[in-house]
Amino acid sequence: MRGTRGILHLCRTLPYIGLVLCGDGCLSSVLALGASIICSRIPGLSPRQRAFCHSRPDAMVAIGRGAHLAAEECQHQFQHHRWNCTALGDRTLFGQELKLGCREMAFSYAILSAGITYAIISACTHGNLTDCGCDQEKIGYYDKGRGWRWGGCSVDVAHGILFSQDFVDAREVKRSTRTLMNLHNNHVGRQMLEKHARLECKCHGVSGSCTLKTCWVTLPNFREIGFVLKEKYDQAVMVEAVRGRRQQQPAFLKLRNSHIHRKPTSTELVYIEPSPTFCEEDLVTGSIGTQGRMCNRTSLHTDNCELMCCGRGYSTFQYTHVWQCNCKFHWCCQVICNKCSEDMHAYTCS
């Protein structure tokens, strides 16, 4: 039954991983197709990832959820930017990959790596994967001096990181400057998730004296990871590859225009080329352009109409905003509200 429920769950989650959602006969269809056909139809997988899917089709549900979570968070963080991650929302596992080595690509790889790690850890904690569960290393330990012990179900962050690393990093096969960049940013995404895992405790004792505490590790809200990686995006550093003497292949990354071979730190997002303007639609870069985007005429930030519209100008339209107001509770049991309205102006890029 566990395997059957997993396949049914996979069917319901298919839109997240690039397959067409099926109807009432979904379970029997998936059972008939088998993992080999399912994995062959998921777009965006490298050969090694497709092999991974064949061996662990149950994990693809969590991986698909993680990719979907990452795309939604990316769109939230960049909703007021010219590049707003719209291409990453395509219903494929990885969405449309950016073709450049810019800082936007750095963020997209980091958030995807973090999202898949997050989803795998959550699936383990809820018992949705057969080979993992709560962190076994955090069971039974008691610190008598500090008066606390491990208890409850601590999330297994280490397992999630290794699992995500095996799957996400499998895309990077050919050694190149961009491969080194992608692997570095994948690592940053996973590391930020590990760094922001939270310790939660519950007090025990007479009248809440807290003579003993039971503690466990939980995941943060993924929005917190999104904000952290957005800060990393703002502070991203430009790098270049240092090549080995014999093979002339990229050996490691160093900061560009640095006279010393200082490597980027393990918490810095890195990129290898400047960002395009993202003003016009360009399938090569993953840009959908800013035509038709909403902007703010008075903003001092990236959603300002002059900046968002790239100097092309913008259109103004008026609409009426209607909402419930002056609500009052009448005994018993009715809430009566008035309808309020206001004429509003909005602006879209030409």
BADORO-789347 format. One line per 2 residues: number of its first residue (from 1); for each residue x, y, z of N, C-alpha, C. Coordinates in steps of 0.001 Angstrom, whole numbers. Layout:
BADORO-789347
NUM	X,Y,Z,X,Y,Z,X,Y,Z  ...
***
This chain:
BADORO-789347
1	825,-1210,0,0,0,0,858,1258,0  1989,1209,679,2833,2400,731,3293,2795,-660
3	3710,1793,-1452,4147,2096,-2804,3013,2615,-3657  1802,2040,-3474,649,2494,-4233,311,3933,-3911
5	309,4295,-2627,21,5676,-2240,1062,6619,-2825  2327,6162,-2856,3381,7003,-3407,3176,7293,-4879
7	2750,6255,-5643,2513,6442,-7071,1317,7343,-7302  260,7165,-6485,-907,8036,-6609,-520,9474,-6315
9	313,9667,-5296,781,11011,-4958,1619,11575,-6095  2432,10731,-6712,3222,11159,-7854,2311,11657,-8961
11	1231,10926,-9212,299,11311,-10265,-286,12687,-10001  -679,12932,-8761,-1270,14231,-8424,-253,15349,-8493
13	1024,14999,-8386,2077,16013,-8364,2708,16187,-9738  2239,15473,-10753,2866,15513,-12061,3011,16904,-12646
15	2077,17845,-12422,2299,19166,-12995,3585,19813,-12502  4058,19441,-11316,5285,20030,-10788,6515,19495,-11507
17	6415,18338,-12109,7615,17722,-12673,7493,17494,-14171  6614,18246,-14818,6665,18323,-16255,5835,17312,-17001
19	4937,16591,-16352,4067,15654,-17038,2639,16166,-17035  1835,15661,-17946,442,16085,-18036,-357,15432,-16921
21	-1169,16209,-16226,-1984,15676,-15141,-3046,14762,-15711  -3170,13558,-15163,-4158,12621,-15663,-5402,12633,-14779
23	-6423,11922,-15201,-7715,11985,-14523,-7924,10864,-13538  -9173,10342,-13474,-9524,9360,-12456,-8759,8054,-12625
25	-8370,7733,-13848,-7637,6491,-14068,-6148,6643,-13881  -5763,7668,-13133,-4350,8005,-13002,-3537,6869,-12397
27	-4009,6305,-11308,-3229,5300,-10588,-2942,4105,-11474  -3968,3567,-12119,-3761,2395,-12962,-2872,2716,-14151
29	-2993,3954,-14674,-2169,4349,-15817,-708,4416,-15427  -441,5010,-14255,945,5115,-13804,1521,3738,-13520
31	715,2870,-12899,1176,1516,-12629,1487,786,-13927  649,1025,-14953,854,350,-16226,2089,895,-16940
33	2287,2198,-16860,3424,2805,-17542,4743,2385,-16915  4784,2427,-15581,6014,2081,-14896,6964,3253,-14810
35	7964,3094,-13949,8899,4190,-13694,9698,4561,-14929  10014,3577,-15784,10866,3875,-16934,10216,4874,-17870
37	8911,4708,-18134,8222,5628,-19035,8002,6967,-18353  7662,6942,-17067,7473,8195,-16332,8752,9020,-16382
39	9881,8387,-16091,11148,9112,-16040,11573,9595,-17417  11222,8854,-18453,11605,9272,-19803,10811,10482,-20256
41	9670,10765,-19612,8821,11869,-20040,9014,13135,-19217  9848,13082,-18217,10118,14293,-17438,11178,15105,-18156
43	10826,16285,-18676,11813,17074,-19406,12806,17752,-18473  13969,18069,-18994,14949,18832,-18239,15931,17993,-17449
45	15831,16659,-17516,16743,15806,-16753,17985,15481,-17563  19126,15441,-16889,20346,14954,-17523,20299,13421,-17513
47	21150,12754,-18289,21163,11283,-18274,21345,10699,-16873  22241,11283,-16089,22467,10766,-14732,21232,10986,-13857
49	20542,12106,-14035,19331,12351,-13259,18202,11417,-13698  18164,11088,-14985,17141,10160,-15454,17379,8768,-14864
51	18649,8387,-14772,18976,7111,-14136,18585,7136,-12663  18802,8264,-12016,18391,8441,-10620,16881,8255,-10494
53	16129,8833,-11436,14672,8712,-11423,14227,7265,-11549  14904,6499,-12399,14557,5083,-12563,14718,4319,-11255
55	15765,4662,-10508,16034,3934,-9267,15202,4451,-8098  14787,5723,-8121,14029,6313,-7020,12842,7137,-7527
57	11872,6499,-8192,10729,7286,-8696,9918,7918,-7573  9928,7304,-6370,9181,7879,-5250,9748,9235,-4840
59	11073,9386,-4955,11701,10638,-4554,11408,11763,-5527  11018,11435,-6764,10747,12470,-7750,9556,13332,-7351
61	8653,12805,-6533,7537,13613,-6033,8080,14769,-5199  8964,14446,-4248,9545,15487,-3399,10425,16424,-4209
63	11195,15877,-5142,12058,16712,-5972,11217,17690,-6789  10119,17206,-7355,9229,18087,-8113,8626,19179,-7251
65	8241,18821,-6043,7716,19828,-5116,8773,20874,-4778  10003,20412,-4579,11077,21347,-4264,11353,22311,-5396
67	11320,21817,-6637,11523,22694,-7787,10398,23716,-7901  9177,23269,-7634,8021,24169,-7670,8129,25219,-6565
69	8531,24796,-5378,8706,25714,-4250,9767,26762,-4576  10866,26328,-5189,11946,27246,-5541,11492,28270,-6578
71	10738,27818,-7591,10267,28740,-8628,9332,29788,-8037  8428,29365,-7147,7508,30319,-6518,8258,31333,-5662
73	9269,30880,-4925,10021,31793,-4073,10851,32763,-4911  11423,32268,-6005,12178,33131,-6898,11273,34234,-7450
75	10075,33873,-7867,9143,34866,-8402,8737,35879,-7339  8635,35438,-6089,8306,36369,-5015,9451,37357,-4785
77	10666,36869,-4733,11810,37729,-4436,12084,38722,-5563  11756,38362,-6796,12076,39221,-7937,10832,39806,-8602
79	9733,39875,-7876,8489,40347,-8477,8575,41793,-8940  9476,42582,-8370,9609,43990,-8746,10864,44253,-9567
81	11442,43203,-10145,12632,43341,-10978,12271,43083,-12434  13133,43546,-13330,12907,43276,-14750,12881,41769,-15007
83	13865,41071,-14457,13842,39602,-14517,13076,39126,-13293  11918,38505,-13516,11079,38125,-12378,10851,36623,-12287
85	11786,35842,-12832,11770,34378,-12699,10597,33724,-13402  9899,34437,-14248,8730,33849,-14897,9099,32597,-15668
87	10255,32609,-16329,10670,31448,-17114,10865,30223,-16237  11227,30438,-14963,11442,29300,-14064,10142,28646,-13650
89	9006,29292,-13931,7725,28741,-13544,7138,27785,-14567  7848,27539,-15688,7356,26576,-16657,7155,25232,-15984
91	6155,24468,-16447,5829,23219,-15766,6755,22091,-16200  8020,22303,-15978,9017,21262,-16129,9789,21213,-14828
93	10606,20208,-14676,11293,20052,-13395,12178,21251,-13081  12933,21701,-14070,13852,22802,-13839,13440,24090,-14532
95	12316,24085,-15225,11911,25288,-15924,12866,25576,-17073  12830,26799,-17561,13709,27186,-18658,15039,27653,-18091
97	16086,26975,-18479,17403,27290,-17938,17952,28560,-18583  18477,29462,-17762,19124,30646,-18301,20406,30231,-19015
99	20667,30868,-20142,21811,30477,-20961,23060,31287,-20654  22998,32147,-19668,24128,33000,-19346,24675,32665,-17964
101	25879,33174,-17714,26488,32964,-16400,26355,34185,-15527  25179,34793,-15505,24967,36046,-14778,24508,35768,-13347
103	24377,36836,-12577,24005,36677,-11169,22576,36164,-11010  21695,36424,-11975,20341,35857,-11906,20382,34341,-11993
105	21277,33847,-12842,21453,32399,-12940,22004,31842,-11633  22913,32598,-10995,23465,32167,-9711,22354,31990,-8686
107	21447,32950,-8618,20338,32851,-7659,19438,31674,-7999  19112,31493,-9281,18178,30434,-9655,18724,29055,-9301
109	20033,28853,-9475,20618,27560,-9106,20620,27379,-7589  20941,28435,-6865,20986,28322,-5407,19606,28057,-4822
111	18592,28758,-5308,17246,28585,-4744,16681,27224,-5127  17014,26732,-6327,16553,25402,-6729,17186,24323,-5863
113	18492,24447,-5636,19184,23482,-4783,18608,23489,-3375  18351,24687,-2842,17769,24794,-1503,16353,24231,-1474
115	15564,24511,-2519,14180,24041,-2557,14081,22530,-2582  14922,21886,-3387,14896,20423,-3461,15380,19815,-2148
117	16415,20401,-1554,16878,19930,-248,15770,20046,787  15099,21182,797,14011,21447,1747,12896,20409,1597
119	12512,20130,346,11416,19192,102,11793,17763,473  13034,17380,218,13483,16030,581,13476,15864,2099
121	13998,16869,2820,14018,16797,4285,12584,16712,4827  11675,17497,4276,10283,17468,4719,9650,16109,4456
123	9935,15541,3288,9383,14227,2959,9903,13162,3912  11170,13240,4274,11738,12287,5236,11051,12424,6590
125	10874,13664,7046,10285,13906,8360,8856,13378,8443  8107,13485,7338,6714,13050,7331,6553,11582,6933
127	7671,10875,6767,7602,9449,6463,7181,9132,5056  7410,10055,4121,6990,9837,2742,8059,9191,1876
129	9253,8995,2421,10310,8282,1716,10744,7097,2560  11074,6010,1894,11302,4751,2613,12666,4654,3271
131	13642,5441,2813,15004,5252,3300,15446,6312,4293  14520,7102,4825,14923,8154,5762,13757,8489,6680
133	14059,9238,7714,13032,9642,8678,13581,10764,9538  13412,10653,10841,13981,11634,11761,15489,11406,11876
135	16191,12420,12320,17645,12335,12478,17971,11403,13644  18526,10236,13326,18815,9228,14341,19931,9659,15293
137	20794,10565,14850,21885,11022,15707,21399,11945,16815  20183,12415,16708,19650,13334,17715,18548,12667,18540
139	18753,11416,18840,17805,10671,19678,18556,10130,20890  18090,10462,22081,18630,9889,23303,19741,10676,23964
141	20299,11677,23307,21389,12440,23927,20843,13311,25061  21563,13321,26190,21128,14104,27353,22317,14877,27899
143	22198,16209,27939,23233,17069,28497,22801,17461,29915  23309,16734,30900,22878,16959,32282,23266,18344,32779
145	24439,18831,32377,24898,20139,32837,24002,21271,32351  23574,21204,31089,22731,22258,30522,21241,22005,30728
147	20925,20801,31154,19538,20498,31472,18637,20346,30264  19151,19773,29183,18285,19519,28032,18693,18208,27363
149	17775,17699,26567,18011,16444,25856,17358,16538,24480  17873,15697,23579,17228,15610,22275,15934,14823,22421
151	14886,15281,21759,13622,14572,21774,12831,14922,20534  11661,14356,20420,10835,14639,19262,11471,14126,17986
153	11114,14731,16877,11630,14317,15575,12433,15457,14978  13748,15364,15084,14611,16360,14457,14737,16064,12963
155	14666,17100,12152,14795,16902,10713,16223,16456,10395  16338,15572,9424,17641,15025,9049,18231,15887,7933
157	18837,16999,8327,19378,17948,7357,20508,17321,6550  21366,16572,7208,22523,15982,6528,22079,15046,5404
159	21054,14233,5670,20565,13319,4631,20002,14100,3451  19220,15142,3735,18640,15943,2667,19695,16605,1809
161	20762,17080,2432,21836,17737,1689,22546,16738,777  22862,15559,1291,23536,14555,466,22649,14091,-676
163	21357,13919,-393,20413,13480,-1413,20325,14528,-2517  20152,15786,-2116,20046,16873,-3089,21329,17013,-3886
165	22456,16874,-3225,23734,16990,-3915,23866,15923,-4991  23482,14688,-4668,23567,13598,-5638,22701,13876,-6865
167	21515,14451,-6645,20599,14660,-7764,20877,15961,-8509  20926,17071,-7793,21048,18378,-8443,22396,18523,-9138
169	23474,18127,-8466,24803,18296,-9044,25061,17343,-10204  24179,16358,-10388,24362,15398,-11481,24209,16052,-12846
171	23660,17258,-12888,23545,17971,-14169,24905,18428,-14688  25834,18645,-13769,27115,19259,-14145,28128,18163,-14459
173	28253,17831,-15732,29112,16723,-16147,30414,17235,-16743  30314,18034,-17783,31498,18538,-18468,32137,19648,-17632
175	33407,19523,-17335,34084,20504,-16489,34328,21789,-17275  33765,22870,-16813,33921,24164,-17459,33798,25237,-16391
177	34041,26488,-16786,33908,27586,-15835,32477,27671,-15321  31523,27494,-16219,30127,27572,-15811,29739,26408,-14908
179	30306,25244,-15159,30049,24099,-14282,30530,24384,-12866  31729,24943,-12741,32254,25292,-11418,31364,26328,-10746
181	30878,27287,-11525,29966,28301,-10998,28680,27660,-10483  28093,26773,-11292,26828,26141,-10901,26985,25289,-9645
183	28068,24513,-9588,28296,23662,-8418,28488,24508,-7156  29211,25614,-7297,29417,26505,-6150,28091,27062,-5656
185	27248,27546,-6564,25973,28150,-6169,24993,27108,-5636  25041,25890,-6183,24233,24804,-5610,24589,24589,-4142
187	25896,24598,-3875,26376,24390,-2507,25930,25516,-1578  25966,26752,-2070,25533,27889,-1249,24062,27728,-851
189	23212,27317,-1789,21802,27124,-1477,21582,26103,-383  22274,24977,-476,22137,23937,546,22704,24402,1880
191	23822,25118,1827,24461,25554,3065,23603,26560,3824  22922,27451,3105,22060,28432,3772,20901,27730,4474
193	20411,26654,3868,19342,25897,4516,19841,25236,5791  21036,24653,5733,21608,24026,6921,21871,25059,8015
195	22376,26218,7620,22736,27253,8579,21518,27799,9308  20356,27829,8659,19178,28457,9242,18171,27446,9790
197	18593,26184,9908,17750,25226,10629,17628,25689,12081  16459,25531,12660,16189,26099,13988,16147,25031,15075
199	16605,25416,16261,16494,24568,17438,15263,25011,18222  14311,24114,18404,13116,24397,19190,13114,23526,20437
201	12638,24082,21546,12670,23372,22824,11330,23489,23541  11060,22508,24366,9874,22499,25208,10307,22265,26649
203	9791,23104,27567,10176,23012,28976,9386,21929,29708  10056,21312,30670,9419,20343,31563,9791,20711,32998
205	8906,20421,33913,9186,20692,35318,7929,21148,36033  8015,21221,37355,6859,21610,38170,6540,23080,37923
207	5283,23358,37616,4798,24733,37418,5637,25504,36409  6036,24812,35350,6784,25471,34291,8170,25910,34696
209	8788,25204,35649,10106,25612,36139,11216,25382,35124  10950,24579,34127,11902,24326,33043,13208,23731,33565
211	13069,22777,34505,14263,22097,35004,14876,21188,33939  14081,20839,32947,14580,20027,31836,13909,20496,30554
213	14670,20564,29508,14129,20945,28204,14341,19811,27211  13328,19555,26403,13448,18637,25276,13565,19476,24010
215	14585,19213,23225,14855,20049,22053,14924,19202,20783  14630,19810,19672,14687,19163,18373,14976,20228,17310
217	15400,19782,16136,15748,20680,15037,14615,20700,14027  14215,21899,13598,13153,22039,12602,13661,22878,11428
219	12955,22782,10324,13277,23604,9168,12714,25011,9349  13398,26025,8838,12826,27368,8852,11734,27476,7801
221	10979,28549,7822,10066,28836,6725,10904,29093,5473  10502,28547,4341,11322,28679,3144,11440,30129,2688
223	10488,30967,3056,10568,32387,2725,11842,33009,3322  12219,32530,4516,13445,33018,5150,14662,32693,4298
225	14697,31502,3730,15801,31122,2854,15799,31996,1602  14611,32308,1107,14515,33172,-58,15117,34542,195
227	14810,35129,1356,15361,36440,1696,16885,36384,1850  17377,35318,2473,18829,35185,2665,19540,35089,1318
229	19008,34267,412,19656,34109,-886,19500,35368,-1740  18417,36115,-1537,18283,37388,-2263,19372,38362,-1810
231	19687,38367,-531,20801,39197,-49,22123,38728,-657  22276,37420,-776,23480,36884,-1398,23564,37305,-2865
233	22419,37353,-3532,22358,37813,-4927,22842,39255,-5025  22371,40099,-4112,22771,41508,-4137,24264,41689,-3903
235	24875,40752,-3187,26292,40851,-2846,27154,39870,-3646  26590,39283,-4708,27311,38268,-5485,28606,38832,-6055
237	29602,37964,-6206,30915,38386,-6684,31190,37779,-8060  31876,38551,-8883,32237,38089,-10227,33537,37305,-10142
239	33585,36163,-10812,34739,35274,-10710,35204,34861,-12101  36367,34251,-12137,36896,33651,-13357,37612,32369,-12966
241	37846,31535,-13954,38460,30241,-13675,39973,30331,-13733  40608,29589,-12854,42052,29379,-12910,42275,27991,-13479
243	43040,27913,-14549,43201,26639,-15250,44443,25890,-14771  44323,24570,-14800,45454,23736,-14433,46559,23806,-15477
245	47775,23493,-15104,48921,23638,-16009,48912,22599,-17115  48577,21369,-16798,48699,20301,-17787,47447,20158,-18656
247	46309,19969,-18037,45091,19692,-18795,44439,20953,-19353  44850,22117,-18851,44271,23387,-19283,42760,23448,-19061
249	42274,22659,-18121,40866,22717,-17745,40703,23594,-16512  39533,24200,-16345,39301,25026,-15153,39504,24212,-13885
251	40360,24711,-13008,40666,23991,-11773,39850,24522,-10602  39760,25857,-10487,38964,26457,-9424,38623,27889,-9816
253	37755,28518,-9053,37314,29881,-9324,38037,30854,-8405  38348,32019,-8936,38901,33095,-8125,38177,34390,-8475
255	38263,35357,-7586,37632,36640,-7846,38272,37304,-9054  37431,37818,-9944,37959,38491,-11128,38612,39814,-10722
257	39630,40178,-11477,40381,41421,-11248,41086,41437,-9891  41324,40235,-9361,42068,40136,-8113,43479,39647,-8427
259	44482,40355,-7921,45870,39998,-8206,46281,38718,-7483  45614,38428,-6398,45884,37180,-5689,44773,36189,-6010
261	45092,34922,-5920,44122,33890,-6246,43181,33654,-5057  42402,34685,-4714,41453,34509,-3614,40187,33838,-4124
263	39908,32692,-3570,38700,31980,-3949,37492,32634,-3290  36322,32560,-3923,35113,33052,-3251,34832,32204,-2027
265	34253,32799,-1023,33919,32036,181,32753,31102,-116  32570,30147,763,31527,29134,554,30123,29680,769
267	30006,30946,1166,28680,31545,1368,28382,32642,354  29263,32850,-624,29061,33891,-1629,28509,33286,-2913
269	27465,33894,-3450,27033,33526,-4787,28019,34110,-5793  28261,33366,-6876,29246,33796,-7857,28633,33809,-9252
271	29162,34687,-10101,28737,34734,-11498,29952,35053,-12351  29856,34785,-13661,31034,34896,-14522,30864,35938,-15614
273	29687,36508,-15786,29508,37546,-16792,28397,38489,-16379  28424,39727,-16896,27401,40702,-16509,26009,40263,-16950
275	25013,40789,-16274,23623,40470,-16603,23169,41253,-17825  22310,40656,-18663,21680,41435,-19724,20675,42407,-19115
277	20119,43279,-19925,19164,44262,-19404,17825,43639,-19060  17486,42513,-19706,16181,41860,-19552,15040,42783,-19983
279	15334,43769,-20827,14301,44700,-21294,13424,44082,-22373  14030,43276,-23234,13302,42700,-24361,13207,41193,-24210
281	12242,40604,-24879,12092,39148,-24856,13273,38502,-25566  13845,37506,-24943,15003,36815,-25503,15002,35385,-24978
283	14687,34443,-25845,14604,33050,-25418,15960,32486,-25027  17029,33065,-25571,18373,32565,-25258,18719,32848,-23797
285	18387,34050,-23341,18728,34421,-21964,17631,34071,-20973  16465,33651,-21456,15361,33368,-20552,14583,34604,-20163
287	14794,35716,-20895,14092,36961,-20587,12764,37014,-21326  11701,37413,-20622,10410,37591,-21277,10153,39067,-21561
289	11135,39927,-21242,10977,41355,-21463,10073,41986,-20417  9913,43294,-20516,9097,44001,-19518,7855,44641,-20139
291	7596,44399,-21411,6395,44951,-22022,5152,44388,-21337  4241,45298,-20933,3023,44892,-20254,3172,44699,-18751
293	4394,44839,-18220,4603,44671,-16782,4061,45878,-16016  3524,45618,-14827,3085,46696,-13947,4301,47420,-13387
295	4187,48734,-13210,5272,49501,-12622,4698,50557,-11688  5581,51185,-10926,5177,52183,-9933,5833,53515,-10301
297	5024,54484,-10659,5551,55747,-11171,6343,56526,-10123  6005,56354,-8862,6646,57147,-7805,7689,56366,-7013
299	7893,55107,-7348,8830,54277,-6584,10269,54727,-6812  11094,54519,-5791,12523,54802,-5889,13333,53518,-6074
301	12630,52416,-6302,13290,51117,-6383,13205,50560,-7805  13479,49262,-7936,13568,48652,-9262,12242,48578,-9992
303	11109,48779,-9300,9808,48755,-9975,9391,50133,-10472  10278,51122,-10380,10006,52444,-10928,9747,52338,-12432
305	8775,53100,-12927,8374,52958,-14323,9503,53239,-15309  10341,54222,-15018,11438,54516,-15932,12424,53348,-15992
307	12692,52750,-14832,13622,51629,-14796,12991,50363,-15359  11792,50037,-14895,11135,48810,-15324,10870,48817,-16820
309	10489,49964,-17359,10111,50045,-18772,11294,50364,-19678  12478,50476,-19115,13703,50662,-19895,13644,51914,-20762
311	12943,52950,-20271,12865,54200,-21008,11905,54190,-22180  11128,53118,-22374,10197,53040,-23510,8900,53780,-23250
313	8681,54183,-22020,7423,54821,-21663,6438,53812,-21093  5315,54320,-20615,4325,53443,-19980,2932,54003,-20215
315	1953,53123,-20050,549,53495,-20229,-124,53591,-18867  -1108,54483,-18791,-1863,54681,-17552,-3298,54230,-17760
317	-3829,53479,-16819,-5249,53131,-16891,-5871,53271,-15506  -7150,53465,-15505,-7879,53700,-14254,-8816,52528,-13985
319	-8931,52186,-12712,-9861,51125,-12311,-10431,51471,-10939  -11484,50795,-10583,-12142,51035,-9304,-11865,49882,-8360
321	-11267,50218,-7240,-10969,49217,-6220,-12126,49179,-5224  -12749,47999,-5060,-13911,47835,-4190,-13559,46864,-3075
323	-13925,47213,-1825,-13670,46316,-701,-14733,46521,366  -14823,45544,1281,-15759,45640,2398,-15151,46507,3491
325	-15973,47405,4044,-15450,48316,5061,-16531,48596,6114  -16085,49236,7209,-16991,49609,8305,-17821,48414,8774
327	-17182,47287,8923,-17888,46066,9319,-18265,46128,10803  -19460,45713,11116,-19947,45704,12492,-20610,44371,12793
329	-20356,43908,14019,-20970,42663,14470,-22311,42966,15127  -23347,42264,14687,-24686,42441,15247,-25100,41154,15947
331	-25580,41307,17166,-26029,40144,17941,-27370,39680,17377  -27519,38360,17294,-26417,37408,17159,-26528,36829,15772
333	-25829,36572,15114,-24468,36268,14807,-24277,36712,13365  -24197,37957,13183,-24152,38499,11832,-23158,39652,11776
335	-22399,39690,10712,-21477,40789,10452,-21963,41528,9211  -22238,42808,9378,-22737,43622,8272,-21670,44646,7898
337	-21372,44695,6605,-20328,45606,6118,-20903,46526,5046  -20265,47652,4920,-20528,48537,3791,-19564,48208,2669
339	-19860,48709,1487,-18941,48573,374,-18276,49914,128  -16971,49903,162,-16208,51113,-117,-15515,50959,-1469
341	-15294,52058,-2126,-14635,52024,-3428,-13744,53246,-3578  -12749,53092,-4420,-11825,54182,-4679,-11314,54062,-6103
343	-11276,55162,-6809,-10709,55169,-8156,-9188,55147,-8057  -8576,54207,-8752,-7136,54003,-8680,-6523,54149,-10066
345	-5240,54447,-10109,-4476,54497,-11348,-3391,53426,-11310  -3167,52797,-12415,-2103,51801,-12539,-1326,52077,-13830
347	-121,51516,-13881,780,51842,-14986,1406,50537,-15518  1454,50410,-16820,2070,49240,-17451,3074,49698,-18499
349	4147,48933,-18639,5208,49298,-19566,4760,49143,-21019  5149,50093,-21828,4840,50037,-23262,5786,49073,-23972
***
